[in-house]
């Protein structure tokens, strides 16, 4: 009797899902649009640290030259989002013009349903043309699966 109860308990426990590791729901590729066609690639490194790559493209049309750009680095994120900063190589501490920003800053806001909003805040013109940017709404490529 004890062996039967033990065997039933062991089989029942084995059938439960493993809770050893949480699934990383923000890692992956995102696509969308805003100030151009946007792509975002997030790769988990460790803890809250991710490798990030953002690209924007506005296609060439008859009267419009088009635009493209990209930026990458590392960012600290949680399931709500975070802020991505990259120091501009052309920054001049002696220049106080509005176009001379020390950092390119982009906010990421996750909606919890596979979407992310990118908000380009300051200093990113060095990483894309004047006719496009990194602001927009994107959806995880695996959303809805």
GIGI-V474182 format. One record per backbone hydrogen bond with DSSP energy under -1.0 kcal/mol. CO is the residue of the C=O (numbers start at 1). NH is the residue of the N-H. If there is no record, write none. Layout:
CO/NH, CO/NH
//
This chain:
1/5, 2/6, 3/7, 4/8, 5/9, 6/10, 7/11, 8/12, 9/13, 10/14, 11/15, 23/25, 28/42, 29/141, 30/40, 31/139, 32/38, 33/137, 35/133, 36/34, 37/57, 38/32, 39/55, 40/30, 41/53, 42/28, 43/51, 46/49, 48/77, 49/45, 49/46, 50/75, 51/43, 52/73, 53/41, 54/71, 55/39, 56/69, 57/37, 58/67, 64/61, 67/58, 69/56, 71/54, 73/52, 75/50, 80/110, 81/78, 82/108, 84/106, 86/104, 88/91, 92/95, 97/100, 99/101, 102/88, 104/86, 105/121, 106/84, 107/119, 108/82, 109/117, 114/140, 115/111, 116/138, 117/109, 118/136, 119/107, 122/105, 124/127, 125/128, 127/70, 129/132, 135/35, 136/118, 137/33, 138/116, 139/31, 140/143, 142/145
//
